[in-house]
Amino acid sequence: MNKEASSDHPIHELIRKRWSPYGFDERLVPKQDIDALMEAARWAPSSYNEQPWSYLVATRDSGELFDRVLSCLVDANQAWAKAAPVLMLCCASLKFSRNDKPNAAATHDLGLAAGNICFEATARGLAVHQMIGIHPDKARELFEIPADVQPLTAMAIGYAADPDSLPEELKQRDLAPRQRKPLSEFVFSGKWGTPANEEA
């Protein structure tokens, strides 16, 4: 399905094409593609090159492991994410390994790595749906995640399903037009709230 962004300024086609479906096709994702997504994350920028991201990855054919990752999602996300061929829990190390001091950029850098994953996935014909709706404490318990590592988000990865194959609620979500705020609402200059293109 074509859901390219209608951008006000020219941007890379992979950014235009990236979107987050709720419906996923049953096809499995080849291991080499999953490895490539992780390699893309590996090369994301990070404060002091700390690379604070870690991922718990499960494929739908991995049985019990997939079920454990799925159980760490809130119920509303489990309902649709169970169809995805790949699920990941995304974690951020909250301290610098070099001096054990707090890393205030950790979650920011996890987001940068997520952006790389989305970009690489789109280039490979894959879709990524990111979720904040997880049970961090359950993830910590099930996967023995250290205290200074924060389970923060999850990703469902796979091939977007044909909307006509989906239950009506998911179909309507995936058919809904993509929308974004105009630049004037978040690009400021001079003072807060003054759109950059209106500066005297």
TIRO-2110 file (N, C-alpha, C; in Angstrom, 1 decimal):
// TIRO-2110
0.8, -1.2, 0.0, N, 1, A
0.0, 0.0, 0.0, CA, 1, A
0.9, 1.2, 0.0, C, 1, A
0.5, 2.2, -0.8, N, 2, A
1.3, 3.4, -0.9, CA, 2, A
0.8, 4.5, 0.1, C, 2, A
1.6, 4.8, 1.1, N, 3, A
1.2, 5.8, 2.0, CA, 3, A
2.3, 6.8, 2.1, C, 3, A
2.9, 7.3, 1.0, N, 4, A
3.9, 8.2, 1.0, CA, 4, A
3.5, 9.6, 1.6, C, 4, A
4.4, 10.2, 2.4, N, 5, A
4.1, 11.4, 3.0, CA, 5, A
3.9, 12.5, 1.9, C, 5, A
3.0, 13.4, 2.2, N, 6, A
2.9, 14.6, 1.3, CA, 6, A
3.7, 15.7, 2.0, C, 6, A
5.0, 15.8, 1.7, N, 7, A
5.8, 16.8, 2.4, CA, 7, A
5.8, 18.2, 1.8, C, 7, A
6.0, 19.2, 2.6, N, 8, A
6.0, 20.5, 2.1, CA, 8, A
7.3, 20.9, 1.5, C, 8, A
8.3, 20.1, 1.8, N, 9, A
9.7, 20.4, 1.2, CA, 9, A
10.2, 19.0, 0.7, C, 9, A
11.1, 19.0, -0.2, N, 10, A
11.7, 17.8, -0.7, CA, 10, A
12.4, 17.0, 0.4, C, 10, A
12.2, 15.7, 0.5, N, 11, A
12.9, 14.9, 1.5, CA, 11, A
13.2, 13.5, 0.8, C, 11, A
14.1, 12.8, 1.4, N, 12, A
14.5, 11.5, 0.9, CA, 12, A
13.2, 10.6, 0.7, C, 12, A
13.2, 9.8, -0.4, N, 13, A
12.0, 9.0, -0.6, CA, 13, A
11.8, 7.9, 0.5, C, 13, A
12.9, 7.5, 1.1, N, 14, A
12.7, 6.5, 2.2, CA, 14, A
12.0, 7.1, 3.4, C, 14, A
12.2, 8.3, 3.6, N, 15, A
11.5, 9.0, 4.7, CA, 15, A
10.0, 9.2, 4.3, C, 15, A
9.8, 9.6, 3.1, N, 16, A
8.4, 9.7, 2.6, CA, 16, A
7.6, 8.4, 2.7, C, 16, A
8.3, 7.3, 2.4, N, 17, A
7.6, 6.0, 2.3, CA, 17, A
7.4, 5.3, 3.7, C, 17, A
8.2, 5.7, 4.7, N, 18, A
8.2, 5.0, 6.0, CA, 18, A
6.8, 5.3, 6.7, C, 18, A
6.2, 4.2, 7.1, N, 19, A
5.0, 4.4, 7.9, CA, 19, A
4.8, 3.2, 8.8, C, 19, A
3.9, 3.3, 9.8, N, 20, A
3.8, 2.3, 10.8, CA, 20, A
2.5, 1.6, 10.8, C, 20, A
2.4, 0.4, 10.1, N, 21, A
1.2, -0.3, 10.0, CA, 21, A
0.8, -1.0, 11.3, C, 21, A
-0.5, -1.3, 11.5, N, 22, A
-1.0, -2.2, 12.5, CA, 22, A
-1.1, -3.6, 12.0, C, 22, A
-1.3, -3.7, 10.7, N, 23, A
-1.5, -5.1, 10.1, CA, 23, A
-0.2, -5.6, 9.5, C, 23, A
0.2, -6.8, 9.8, N, 24, A
1.4, -7.4, 9.2, CA, 24, A
1.0, -8.7, 8.5, C, 24, A
1.7, -8.9, 7.3, N, 25, A
1.5, -10.1, 6.5, CA, 25, A
2.2, -11.3, 7.3, C, 25, A
1.8, -12.5, 7.0, N, 26, A
2.3, -13.7, 7.7, CA, 26, A
3.8, -14.1, 7.2, C, 26, A
4.2, -13.5, 6.1, N, 27, A
5.6, -13.8, 5.7, CA, 27, A
6.7, -13.6, 6.7, C, 27, A
7.6, -14.5, 6.9, N, 28, A
8.7, -14.3, 7.8, CA, 28, A
9.7, -13.4, 7.2, C, 28, A
10.5, -12.7, 8.0, N, 29, A
11.6, -11.9, 7.6, CA, 29, A
12.9, -12.6, 7.5, C, 29, A
13.6, -12.7, 6.4, N, 30, A
14.8, -13.4, 6.3, CA, 30, A
15.8, -12.9, 7.3, C, 30, A
16.6, -13.8, 7.9, N, 31, A
17.6, -13.5, 8.9, CA, 31, A
18.6, -12.5, 8.5, C, 31, A
19.0, -12.5, 7.2, N, 32, A
19.9, -11.5, 6.7, CA, 32, A
19.3, -10.1, 6.8, C, 32, A
18.0, -10.0, 6.6, N, 33, A
17.4, -8.6, 6.7, CA, 33, A
17.4, -8.2, 8.2, C, 33, A
17.1, -9.1, 9.1, N, 34, A
17.1, -8.8, 10.5, CA, 34, A
18.5, -8.3, 10.9, C, 34, A
19.5, -9.1, 10.5, N, 35, A
20.9, -8.7, 10.8, CA, 35, A
21.2, -7.3, 10.3, C, 35, A
20.7, -7.0, 9.1, N, 36, A
21.0, -5.7, 8.5, CA, 36, A
20.4, -4.6, 9.3, C, 36, A
19.2, -4.8, 9.8, N, 37, A
18.5, -3.8, 10.7, CA, 37, A
19.4, -3.6, 11.9, C, 37, A
19.9, -4.6, 12.5, N, 38, A
20.7, -4.5, 13.7, CA, 38, A
22.1, -3.8, 13.4, C, 38, A
22.6, -4.1, 12.2, N, 39, A
23.8, -3.4, 11.7, CA, 39, A
23.5, -1.9, 11.5, C, 39, A
22.4, -1.6, 11.0, N, 40, A
22.0, -0.2, 10.9, CA, 40, A
22.0, 0.5, 12.2, C, 40, A
21.4, -0.2, 13.2, N, 41, A
21.4, 0.4, 14.6, CA, 41, A
22.8, 0.6, 15.1, C, 41, A
23.6, -0.4, 14.8, N, 42, A
25.0, -0.3, 15.3, CA, 42, A
25.7, 0.9, 14.9, C, 42, A
25.4, 1.4, 13.7, N, 43, A
26.1, 2.6, 13.2, CA, 43, A
25.4, 3.9, 13.4, C, 43, A
24.5, 3.9, 14.3, N, 44, A
23.8, 5.2, 14.7, CA, 44, A
24.8, 6.0, 15.5, C, 44, A
24.7, 7.3, 15.5, N, 45, A
25.5, 8.2, 16.4, CA, 45, A
25.1, 8.1, 17.8, C, 45, A
26.0, 8.3, 18.7, N, 46, A
25.7, 8.3, 20.2, CA, 46, A
26.7, 9.1, 20.9, C, 46, A
26.3, 9.6, 22.1, N, 47, A
27.1, 10.5, 22.9, CA, 47, A
28.4, 9.7, 23.4, C, 47, A
29.5, 10.2, 23.1, N, 48, A
30.8, 9.6, 23.4, CA, 48, A
30.9, 8.2, 22.8, C, 48, A
30.2, 8.0, 21.7, N, 49, A
30.2, 6.7, 21.0, CA, 49, A
29.9, 5.5, 22.0, C, 49, A
29.0, 5.8, 23.0, N, 50, A
28.6, 4.9, 24.0, CA, 50, A
27.8, 3.7, 23.5, C, 50, A
27.0, 4.0, 22.4, N, 51, A
26.1, 2.9, 21.9, CA, 51, A
25.3, 2.3, 23.0, C, 51, A
24.4, 3.0, 23.7, N, 52, A
23.7, 2.5, 24.8, CA, 52, A
22.6, 1.6, 24.6, C, 52, A
22.3, 1.3, 23.3, N, 53, A
21.2, 0.5, 22.9, CA, 53, A
21.4, -1.0, 23.0, C, 53, A
20.4, -1.8, 23.4, N, 54, A
20.4, -3.2, 23.4, CA, 54, A
19.0, -3.7, 22.9, C, 54, A
19.0, -4.9, 22.3, N, 55, A
17.7, -5.4, 21.8, CA, 55, A
17.5, -6.8, 22.1, C, 55, A
16.3, -7.2, 22.5, N, 56, A
15.9, -8.6, 22.7, CA, 56, A
15.0, -8.9, 21.5, C, 56, A
15.5, -9.8, 20.6, N, 57, A
14.8, -10.0, 19.3, CA, 57, A
14.2, -11.4, 19.3, C, 57, A
13.0, -11.5, 18.8, N, 58, A
12.3, -12.8, 18.7, CA, 58, A
11.5, -12.8, 17.4, C, 58, A
11.6, -14.0, 16.7, N, 59, A
10.8, -14.2, 15.5, CA, 59, A
9.6, -15.1, 15.8, C, 59, A
8.6, -14.9, 15.0, N, 60, A
7.4, -15.6, 15.3, CA, 60, A
7.6, -17.2, 15.3, C, 60, A
8.6, -17.6, 14.5, N, 61, A
8.8, -19.1, 14.5, CA, 61, A
9.7, -19.6, 15.6, C, 61, A
10.0, -18.6, 16.6, N, 62, A
10.9, -19.0, 17.7, CA, 62, A
10.1, -19.5, 18.9, C, 62, A
8.7, -19.6, 18.7, N, 63, A
7.9, -20.2, 19.7, CA, 63, A
7.8, -19.5, 21.1, C, 63, A
8.3, -20.2, 22.1, N, 64, A
8.2, -19.6, 23.5, CA, 64, A
8.9, -18.3, 23.6, C, 64, A
10.0, -18.1, 23.0, N, 65, A
10.7, -16.8, 23.0, CA, 65, A
9.8, -15.7, 22.5, C, 65, A
9.2, -15.9, 21.4, N, 66, A
8.3, -14.9, 20.8, CA, 66, A
7.1, -14.6, 21.8, C, 66, A
6.6, -15.6, 22.4, N, 67, A
5.5, -15.5, 23.3, CA, 67, A
5.9, -14.6, 24.6, C, 67, A
7.2, -14.8, 25.0, N, 68, A
7.7, -14.1, 26.1, CA, 68, A
7.8, -12.6, 25.8, C, 68, A
8.3, -12.3, 24.6, N, 69, A
8.5, -10.9, 24.2, CA, 69, A
7.1, -10.3, 24.1, C, 69, A
6.2, -11.0, 23.4, N, 70, A
4.8, -10.6, 23.2, CA, 70, A
4.1, -10.2, 24.6, C, 70, A
4.4, -11.1, 25.6, N, 71, A
3.7, -10.9, 26.9, CA, 71, A
4.2, -9.6, 27.6, C, 71, A
5.3, -9.0, 27.1, N, 72, A
5.8, -7.8, 27.7, CA, 72, A
5.1, -6.5, 27.1, C, 72, A
4.3, -6.7, 26.1, N, 73, A
3.5, -5.6, 25.5, CA, 73, A
2.2, -5.5, 26.3, C, 73, A
1.7, -4.2, 26.4, N, 74, A
0.4, -4.0, 26.9, CA, 74, A
-0.7, -4.8, 26.1, C, 74, A
-1.8, -5.1, 26.6, N, 75, A
-2.8, -5.9, 25.9, CA, 75, A
-3.2, -5.3, 24.6, C, 75, A
-3.4, -4.0, 24.5, N, 76, A
-3.8, -3.4, 23.3, CA, 76, A
-2.8, -3.6, 22.2, C, 76, A
-1.5, -3.6, 22.5, N, 77, A
-0.5, -3.8, 21.5, CA, 77, A
-0.4, -5.3, 21.2, C, 77, A
-0.6, -6.2, 22.2, N, 78, A
-0.5, -7.6, 21.9, CA, 78, A
-1.5, -8.0, 20.9, C, 78, A
-2.7, -7.4, 20.9, N, 79, A
-3.8, -7.8, 20.0, CA, 79, A
-3.4, -7.7, 18.5, C, 79, A
-2.6, -6.8, 18.1, N, 80, A
-2.2, -6.7, 16.7, CA, 80, A
-0.8, -7.1, 16.5, C, 80, A
0.1, -6.9, 17.4, N, 81, A
1.5, -7.2, 17.2, CA, 81, A
1.8, -8.7, 17.2, C, 81, A
0.9, -9.5, 17.7, N, 82, A
1.1, -11.0, 17.6, CA, 82, A
1.2, -11.5, 16.2, C, 82, A
0.7, -10.7, 15.2, N, 83, A
0.8, -11.1, 13.8, CA, 83, A
2.2, -10.8, 13.2, C, 83, A
2.9, -9.9, 13.8, N, 84, A
4.2, -9.5, 13.2, CA, 84, A
5.2, -10.6, 13.2, C, 84, A
6.0, -10.8, 12.2, N, 85, A
7.0, -11.9, 12.2, CA, 85, A
8.2, -11.6, 13.1, C, 85, A
8.4, -10.4, 13.5, N, 86, A
9.6, -10.0, 14.4, CA, 86, A
9.1, -9.1, 15.4, C, 86, A
9.4, -9.4, 16.7, N, 87, A
9.2, -8.5, 17.8, CA, 87, A
10.5, -8.2, 18.5, C, 87, A
10.7, -7.0, 18.9, N, 88, A
11.9, -6.6, 19.6, CA, 88, A
11.6, -5.7, 20.8, C, 88, A
12.3, -6.0, 21.9, N, 89, A
12.3, -5.1, 23.1, CA, 89, A
13.5, -4.2, 23.0, C, 89, A
13.4, -2.9, 23.1, N, 90, A
14.5, -2.0, 22.9, CA, 90, A
14.8, -1.4, 24.2, C, 90, A
16.1, -1.5, 24.6, N, 91, A
16.6, -1.1, 25.9, CA, 91, A
17.7, 0.0, 25.8, C, 91, A
17.8, 0.8, 26.8, N, 92, A
18.9, 1.8, 26.9, CA, 92, A
19.7, 1.6, 28.2, C, 92, A
21.0, 1.6, 28.1, N, 93, A
21.9, 1.6, 29.3, CA, 93, A
22.0, 3.0, 29.8, C, 93, A
21.6, 3.2, 31.0, N, 94, A
21.5, 4.5, 31.6, CA, 94, A
22.8, 5.1, 32.2, C, 94, A
23.8, 4.3, 32.2, N, 95, A
25.1, 4.8, 32.7, CA, 95, A
26.2, 4.6, 31.6, C, 95, A
27.2, 5.5, 31.6, N, 96, A
28.3, 5.4, 30.7, CA, 96, A
29.2, 4.2, 31.2, C, 96, A
29.6, 3.4, 30.3, N, 97, A
30.4, 2.2, 30.7, CA, 97, A
31.8, 2.7, 31.1, C, 97, A
32.3, 3.8, 30.6, N, 98, A
33.6, 4.3, 30.9, CA, 98, A
33.8, 4.9, 32.3, C, 98, A
32.8, 5.4, 32.9, N, 99, A
32.9, 6.0, 34.2, CA, 99, A
31.8, 5.8, 35.1, C, 99, A
30.8, 5.0, 34.7, N, 100, A
29.6, 4.7, 35.5, CA, 100, A
28.8, 5.9, 35.9, C, 100, A
28.9, 7.0, 35.2, N, 101, A
28.1, 8.2, 35.5, CA, 101, A
26.8, 8.1, 34.6, C, 101, A
25.8, 8.8, 35.1, N, 102, A
24.5, 8.8, 34.3, CA, 102, A
24.7, 9.3, 32.9, C, 102, A
24.0, 8.6, 32.0, N, 103, A
24.1, 9.0, 30.6, CA, 103, A
22.8, 9.7, 30.2, C, 103, A
22.7, 11.0, 30.3, N, 104, A
21.5, 11.7, 30.0, CA, 104, A
21.0, 11.6, 28.5, C, 104, A
21.9, 11.2, 27.7, N, 105, A
21.6, 11.0, 26.2, CA, 105, A
21.2, 9.6, 25.9, C, 105, A
21.1, 8.7, 26.8, N, 106, A
20.8, 7.3, 26.5, CA, 106, A
19.6, 7.1, 25.7, C, 106, A
18.5, 7.7, 26.2, N, 107, A
17.2, 7.4, 25.5, CA, 107, A
17.1, 8.1, 24.1, C, 107, A
17.8, 9.3, 24.1, N, 108, A
17.9, 10.0, 22.8, CA, 108, A
18.7, 9.2, 21.8, C, 108, A
19.7, 8.5, 22.3, N, 109, A
20.6, 7.7, 21.3, CA, 109, A
19.9, 6.5, 20.9, C, 109, A
19.1, 5.9, 21.8, N, 110, A
18.2, 4.7, 21.5, CA, 110, A
17.3, 5.1, 20.3, C, 110, A
16.8, 6.3, 20.4, N, 111, A
15.9, 6.8, 19.4, CA, 111, A
16.6, 7.0, 18.0, C, 111, A
17.9, 7.5, 18.1, N, 112, A
18.6, 7.6, 16.9, CA, 112, A
18.8, 6.2, 16.2, C, 112, A
19.1, 5.2, 17.0, N, 113, A
19.3, 3.9, 16.5, CA, 113, A
18.0, 3.4, 15.9, C, 113, A
16.9, 3.7, 16.6, N, 114, A
15.6, 3.3, 16.0, CA, 114, A
15.3, 4.0, 14.7, C, 114, A
15.7, 5.2, 14.5, N, 115, A
15.6, 5.9, 13.2, CA, 115, A
16.4, 5.1, 12.1, C, 115, A
17.6, 4.7, 12.5, N, 116, A
18.4, 3.9, 11.5, CA, 116, A
17.7, 2.6, 11.1, C, 116, A
17.1, 2.0, 12.1, N, 117, A
16.4, 0.7, 11.9, CA, 117, A
15.2, 1.0, 10.9, C, 117, A
14.5, 2.0, 11.2, N, 118, A
13.3, 2.3, 10.3, CA, 118, A
13.7, 2.6, 8.9, C, 118, A
14.8, 3.4, 8.8, N, 119, A
15.3, 3.7, 7.4, CA, 119, A
15.7, 2.5, 6.7, C, 119, A
16.5, 1.6, 7.3, N, 120, A
17.0, 0.4, 6.7, CA, 120, A
15.8, -0.5, 6.3, C, 120, A
14.9, -0.6, 7.3, N, 121, A
13.7, -1.5, 7.0, CA, 121, A
12.9, -1.0, 5.8, C, 121, A
12.7, 0.3, 5.7, N, 122, A
12.0, 0.8, 4.6, CA, 122, A
12.7, 0.5, 3.3, C, 122, A
14.0, 0.6, 3.3, N, 123, A
14.8, 0.4, 2.1, CA, 123, A
14.7, -1.1, 1.6, C, 123, A
14.3, -2.0, 2.6, N, 124, A
14.2, -3.4, 2.3, CA, 124, A
12.8, -3.9, 2.1, C, 124, A
11.9, -2.9, 2.0, N, 125, A
10.4, -3.2, 1.8, CA, 125, A
9.8, -3.7, 3.1, C, 125, A
10.4, -3.5, 4.3, N, 126, A
9.8, -3.8, 5.5, CA, 126, A
9.2, -2.6, 6.2, C, 126, A
8.3, -2.9, 7.2, N, 127, A
7.7, -1.9, 8.0, CA, 127, A
8.0, -2.1, 9.4, C, 127, A
8.1, -1.0, 10.2, N, 128, A
8.4, -1.0, 11.6, CA, 128, A
7.3, -0.3, 12.3, C, 128, A
6.7, -0.9, 13.4, N, 129, A
5.7, -0.1, 14.2, CA, 129, A
6.3, -0.1, 15.6, C, 129, A
6.7, 1.1, 16.1, N, 130, A
7.3, 1.2, 17.4, CA, 130, A
6.2, 1.5, 18.5, C, 130, A
6.5, 1.0, 19.7, N, 131, A
5.5, 1.0, 20.8, CA, 131, A
6.2, 1.5, 22.1, C, 131, A
5.5, 2.4, 22.8, N, 132, A
5.9, 2.7, 24.1, CA, 132, A
5.2, 1.9, 25.1, C, 132, A
4.1, 1.3, 24.7, N, 133, A
3.2, 0.5, 25.5, CA, 133, A
3.8, -0.9, 25.9, C, 133, A
4.7, -1.0, 26.8, N, 134, A
5.2, -2.2, 27.3, CA, 134, A
5.2, -2.3, 28.8, C, 134, A
5.4, -3.5, 29.3, N, 135, A
5.5, -3.7, 30.8, CA, 135, A
7.0, -3.8, 31.1, C, 135, A
7.7, -2.7, 31.4, N, 136, A
9.1, -2.8, 31.7, CA, 136, A
9.5, -3.7, 32.8, C, 136, A
8.8, -3.7, 33.9, N, 137, A
9.1, -4.6, 35.0, CA, 137, A
9.0, -6.1, 34.6, C, 137, A
8.0, -6.4, 33.8, N, 138, A
7.9, -7.8, 33.4, CA, 138, A
9.0, -8.2, 32.4, C, 138, A
9.4, -7.3, 31.5, N, 139, A
10.5, -7.5, 30.7, CA, 139, A
11.8, -7.7, 31.5, C, 139, A
12.0, -6.9, 32.5, N, 140, A
13.2, -7.0, 33.3, CA, 140, A
13.3, -8.4, 34.0, C, 140, A
12.1, -8.8, 34.5, N, 141, A
12.1, -10.1, 35.2, CA, 141, A
12.2, -11.3, 34.2, C, 141, A
11.5, -11.3, 33.1, N, 142, A
11.6, -12.4, 32.2, CA, 142, A
12.9, -12.6, 31.5, C, 142, A
13.6, -11.5, 31.3, N, 143, A
14.9, -11.5, 30.5, CA, 143, A
16.1, -11.1, 31.4, C, 143, A
15.9, -11.0, 32.7, N, 144, A
17.0, -10.7, 33.6, CA, 144, A
17.8, -9.5, 33.2, C, 144, A
17.1, -8.4, 32.9, N, 145, A
17.7, -7.2, 32.4, CA, 145, A
18.3, -6.5, 33.6, C, 145, A
19.6, -6.0, 33.5, N, 146, A
20.2, -5.4, 34.7, CA, 146, A
19.5, -4.1, 35.1, C, 146, A
19.7, -3.7, 36.4, N, 147, A
19.0, -2.6, 37.0, CA, 147, A
19.3, -1.3, 36.3, C, 147, A
20.5, -1.1, 35.7, N, 148, A
20.9, 0.1, 35.1, CA, 148, A
20.6, 0.2, 33.6, C, 148, A
19.8, -0.8, 33.1, N, 149, A
19.3, -0.8, 31.7, CA, 149, A
17.8, -0.7, 31.8, C, 149, A
17.3, 0.2, 31.0, N, 150, A
15.9, 0.5, 31.0, CA, 150, A
15.2, -0.1, 29.7, C, 150, A
14.3, -1.1, 29.9, N, 151, A
13.4, -1.5, 28.8, CA, 151, A
12.5, -0.3, 28.5, C, 151, A
12.6, 0.2, 27.3, N, 152, A
11.9, 1.4, 27.0, CA, 152, A
10.7, 1.3, 26.0, C, 152, A
11.0, 0.6, 24.9, N, 153, A
10.0, 0.5, 23.8, CA, 153, A
10.1, -0.9, 23.2, C, 153, A
9.2, -1.1, 22.3, N, 154, A
9.2, -2.4, 21.5, CA, 154, A
9.0, -2.0, 20.0, C, 154, A
9.3, -2.9, 19.2, N, 155, A
9.1, -2.8, 17.7, CA, 155, A
8.5, -4.1, 17.2, C, 155, A
7.5, -3.9, 16.3, N, 156, A
7.0, -5.0, 15.5, CA, 156, A
7.5, -4.7, 14.1, C, 156, A
8.0, -5.7, 13.5, N, 157, A
8.7, -5.6, 12.2, CA, 157, A
8.2, -6.7, 11.2, C, 157, A
8.0, -6.3, 10.0, N, 158, A
7.5, -7.3, 9.0, CA, 158, A
7.1, -6.6, 7.7, C, 158, A
6.2, -7.3, 7.0, N, 159, A
5.7, -6.7, 5.8, CA, 159, A
4.2, -6.3, 6.0, C, 159, A
3.9, -5.0, 5.6, N, 160, A
2.6, -4.5, 5.8, CA, 160, A
1.6, -5.4, 5.1, C, 160, A
0.5, -5.7, 5.8, N, 161, A
-0.6, -6.5, 5.2, CA, 161, A
-1.5, -5.7, 4.3, C, 161, A
-2.1, -6.4, 3.4, N, 162, A
-3.2, -5.8, 2.6, CA, 162, A
-4.3, -5.4, 3.6, C, 162, A
-4.7, -4.1, 3.6, N, 163, A
-5.7, -3.7, 4.5, CA, 163, A
-7.0, -4.5, 4.4, C, 163, A
-7.3, -5.0, 3.2, N, 164, A
-8.6, -5.7, 3.1, CA, 164, A
-8.6, -7.0, 3.8, C, 164, A
-7.4, -7.5, 4.2, N, 165, A
-7.3, -8.8, 4.9, CA, 165, A
-7.4, -8.6, 6.4, C, 165, A
-7.5, -7.4, 6.9, N, 166, A
-7.5, -7.1, 8.3, CA, 166, A
-8.9, -6.9, 8.9, C, 166, A
-9.0, -7.1, 10.2, N, 167, A
-10.3, -6.8, 10.9, CA, 167, A
-10.6, -5.3, 10.7, C, 167, A
-11.9, -4.9, 10.7, N, 168, A
-12.3, -3.6, 10.3, CA, 168, A
-11.5, -2.5, 11.1, C, 168, A
-11.3, -2.7, 12.4, N, 169, A
-10.7, -1.6, 13.2, CA, 169, A
-9.2, -1.4, 12.7, C, 169, A
-8.5, -2.5, 12.5, N, 170, A
-7.1, -2.3, 12.0, CA, 170, A
-7.1, -1.8, 10.6, C, 170, A
-8.0, -2.3, 9.8, N, 171, A
-8.1, -1.8, 8.4, CA, 171, A
-8.3, -0.3, 8.4, C, 171, A
-9.2, 0.3, 9.2, N, 172, A
-9.4, 1.7, 9.2, CA, 172, A
-8.2, 2.5, 9.7, C, 172, A
-7.5, 1.9, 10.7, N, 173, A
-6.2, 2.5, 11.1, CA, 173, A
-5.2, 2.6, 10.0, C, 173, A
-5.0, 1.5, 9.3, N, 174, A
-4.0, 1.5, 8.3, CA, 174, A
-4.4, 2.3, 7.0, C, 174, A
-5.7, 2.5, 6.8, N, 175, A
-6.1, 3.3, 5.7, CA, 175, A
-6.2, 4.8, 6.0, C, 175, A
-6.1, 5.1, 7.3, N, 176, A
-6.2, 6.5, 7.6, CA, 176, A
-5.0, 7.3, 7.0, C, 176, A
-5.3, 8.6, 6.6, N, 177, A
-4.2, 9.4, 6.0, CA, 177, A
-3.2, 9.8, 7.0, C, 177, A
-1.9, 9.9, 6.6, N, 178, A
-0.9, 10.3, 7.4, CA, 178, A
-0.9, 11.8, 7.6, C, 178, A
-0.7, 12.3, 8.8, N, 179, A
-0.8, 13.7, 9.1, CA, 179, A
0.4, 14.1, 10.0, C, 179, A
0.9, 15.4, 9.8, N, 180, A
1.9, 15.9, 10.6, CA, 180, A
1.7, 17.4, 10.9, C, 180, A
2.2, 17.9, 12.0, N, 181, A
2.1, 19.3, 12.3, CA, 181, A
2.9, 20.1, 11.2, C, 181, A
2.5, 21.3, 10.9, N, 182, A
3.3, 22.2, 10.0, CA, 182, A
4.5, 22.6, 10.7, C, 182, A
5.6, 23.0, 10.0, N, 183, A
6.8, 23.4, 10.6, CA, 183, A
6.7, 24.6, 11.5, C, 183, A
5.7, 25.5, 11.2, N, 184, A
5.5, 26.7, 12.0, CA, 184, A
5.1, 26.4, 13.4, C, 184, A
4.7, 25.1, 13.7, N, 185, A
4.3, 24.8, 15.1, CA, 185, A
5.4, 24.2, 15.9, C, 185, A
6.6, 24.0, 15.3, N, 186, A
7.7, 23.4, 16.1, CA, 186, A
9.1, 23.9, 15.7, C, 186, A
9.2, 24.8, 14.7, N, 187, A
10.5, 25.3, 14.3, CA, 187, A
10.4, 26.8, 14.7, C, 187, A
11.1, 27.2, 15.7, N, 188, A
11.1, 28.6, 16.3, CA, 188, A
12.4, 29.3, 16.1, C, 188, A
12.3, 30.6, 16.2, N, 189, A
13.5, 31.5, 16.1, CA, 189, A
13.2, 32.8, 16.8, C, 189, A
14.2, 33.4, 17.4, N, 190, A
14.0, 34.6, 18.1, CA, 190, A
13.5, 34.4, 19.5, C, 190, A
12.4, 33.8, 19.7, N, 191, A
11.9, 33.4, 21.0, CA, 191, A
10.9, 32.2, 20.8, C, 191, A
10.6, 31.5, 21.9, N, 192, A
9.7, 30.4, 21.9, CA, 192, A
8.4, 30.7, 21.3, C, 192, A
7.9, 29.9, 20.4, N, 193, A
6.6, 30.1, 19.8, CA, 193, A
6.6, 31.0, 18.6, C, 193, A
7.7, 31.6, 18.3, N, 194, A
7.8, 32.5, 17.0, CA, 194, A
8.3, 31.6, 15.9, C, 194, A
7.5, 31.3, 14.9, N, 195, A
7.9, 30.5, 13.8, CA, 195, A
9.1, 31.1, 13.1, C, 195, A
10.1, 30.2, 12.8, N, 196, A
11.4, 30.7, 12.2, CA, 196, A
11.2, 31.5, 11.0, C, 196, A
10.2, 31.2, 10.2, N, 197, A
10.0, 31.9, 8.9, CA, 197, A
9.3, 33.2, 9.1, C, 197, A
8.9, 33.6, 10.4, N, 198, A
8.2, 34.8, 10.7, CA, 198, A
9.1, 35.8, 11.4, C, 198, A
10.4, 35.4, 11.7, N, 199, A
11.3, 36.2, 12.4, CA, 199, A
11.5, 37.5, 11.7, C, 199, A
11.5, 38.6, 12.4, N, 200, A
11.8, 39.9, 11.7, CA, 200, A
13.2, 40.1, 11.3, C, 200, A
END
